Amino acid sequence: MASDNRHRGRGPVIRRLLRGSEWRREVLRTNLWLVPAVEVLGAVALFVVTYVLDRAAYNGVFRTPGWAISGGPDVARTVLIGIAAAVITVVGVVFSIVIVALTLTSTQFGPRMLRNFIRDRGTQLTLGTFVATFVYAVLTLGSVGQGSHGGFVPHISVTVTLVLMLADLAVLIYFLHHITIQIQLPQVIAGIAGDLQNAIELQTGDPSEGADAELASALIANMDGQGGIVIAPRSGYLQYLEHGTLVSIATEMDAVIHVLFRPGHFIVQGQEYATVWPPEAADRVTRELAGAHVTGPYRTLAQDVSFGVDQLVEIGIRALSAAVNDTFTALTCIDWIGDSLCKVTGRWQPTRVYRDATGAVRVITTETTWERLVQRAFEKIRQASRAMPAVMIRQLDALTKIMERTTNAADRQVLLDQAAMIERLSEGTVDEPADRTDISRAYQRVLAAGRVEADADLRRRGA
């Protein structure tokens, strides 16, 4: 029994660690220098190894392997100079391709999609491989010279340089294939949806932290006094909250912290950020707050699920604009939005209560509500889909799929409200009677799914 309890306790701990590591991984991943820097260090280490072997062979410790390329110093210099020049030229071409891809991304998908391309591992590995090969070739070129027994030629290092050049050719072919796949809209949308689903799993993975709004309101109402005010130390988007650090701070001071903002909100320096009971703990919480949260100039998906929804919606409404007029891209966005909300339905806890080791409540936070997630997912696309029956029908189909996952009447009513708004929009903007009939059929499917789930809910309660 004790073993079972230990296993059950590991899940929340692992998920909390994953949430923290997810933020750090995102910071390290969203740049174009980390992976190339690691590969350059690897190239330097490889050169040290091959240079030591070359020196050992030169001093007669062992014979140079038969597969190593032979030749004098002049031949080695010519080969290495040619390789280094070719590789650095290709690096320039690769950078140019990346810049073109980023420009296309910003224009077609929106500037907020640039981070998705910058964090692409394929691009980072390609740049790193070419730069590392160039560094290795230059180091090898610098080692060619005179030795105690005449001219020193690092035969093993020169051979390894040629092998790296062949590897670079393979990487270049991979990169050209990879970048052509990455800039395709369905791939971009599916990638964003995949990141969103990972964020959903991390945010919904620990039901022990969830609580209903009534419980949180009761906890706050039962606090003694007004509570002390914690002000935001700097302006920016709240990107990450380290709940474990907040719990430790609150436990040390025997306090309760109610965070008024969630990741994704923009906070202004000096604005009321949190409330603390007892009030005298507010000053210390303010001083130590820097180690418990991160703000920045942009939003991230680390703890902000609604940001992933907003990214898909942004691509969808851009596709529906008169300048682009790409209905099928909008339909693809709606499909992935519906899939993501299906994974959230019935599992989302907008209010979260964090406790210390003794079970005492220490931190209360709020996420975006499930109702607001649905509104963000459907409202802007609906508003942009006037007189577009295909988009309206696809939204209603998505609502039907989500309705089949609902577990309570409040969630069903949110979906029914969205469906009713789409139905009213079709009546006012769609002129063709046959198109309105198709939209009405899709609307009836939403209503039918709602009735089925309501009956199933009644049976569950009766049981």
Order of alpha helices (4+ residues) and beta strands (2+ residues): alpha-alpha-alpha-alpha-alpha-beta-beta-alpha-alpha-beta-alpha-beta-beta-alpha-beta-beta-beta-alpha-beta-alpha-alpha-beta-beta-alpha-alpha-alpha-alpha
